């Protein structure tokens, strides 16, 4: 498992590892990206309303 990106945000750190998707097809990886994007967009949209 390798850390491919580390993002510092405030007092937190987001680490992105390659172990979840390195053995997947490009299509599988795109599905993962699409699903995560929907979750993130939903979060930010709820922050605007609330």
Legacy VTK file of the C-alpha trace (Angstrom):
# vtk DataFile Version 3.0
C-alpha trace
ASCII
DATASET POLYDATA
POINTS 50 float
0.000 0.000 0.000
1.494 3.297 -1.089
0.357 6.810 -0.228
-0.072 8.548 -3.561
-1.288 11.891 -2.225
-1.483 13.641 1.120
-3.671 16.698 1.636
-3.514 18.803 4.806
-6.760 20.548 5.666
-6.907 22.487 8.907
-5.847 20.116 11.671
-6.647 17.031 9.579
-4.781 15.079 6.957
-6.314 13.175 4.037
-4.161 10.349 2.730
-4.989 8.668 -0.565
-3.669 5.130 -0.949
-3.460 3.055 -4.121
-4.389 -0.299 -2.577
-8.129 -0.007 -3.193
-8.016 0.555 -6.931
-4.628 -0.555 -8.293
-5.910 -3.965 -9.446
-9.188 -2.666 -10.919
-10.102 -1.928 -14.506
-10.300 1.673 -15.692
-14.093 1.333 -15.734
-14.178 0.130 -12.119
-11.969 3.023 -11.050
-14.227 5.491 -12.871
-17.261 4.081 -11.030
-15.452 4.629 -7.727
-14.625 8.218 -8.690
-18.217 8.861 -9.775
-19.641 7.480 -6.516
-17.245 9.466 -4.338
-17.977 12.604 -6.373
-21.726 12.195 -5.756
-21.120 11.905 -2.021
-18.904 15.002 -1.963
-21.306 17.066 -4.089
-24.220 15.999 -1.860
-22.308 17.089 1.216
-21.511 20.542 -0.132
-25.044 21.042 -1.435
-26.435 20.234 2.025
-24.065 22.782 3.548
-25.475 25.538 1.317
-29.066 24.731 2.268
-28.520 24.092 5.988
LINES 1 51
50 0 1 2 3 4 5 6 7 8 9 10 11 12 13 14 15 16 17 18 19 20 21 22 23 24 25 26 27 28 29 30 31 32 33 34 35 36 37 38 39 40 41 42 43 44 45 46 47 48 49
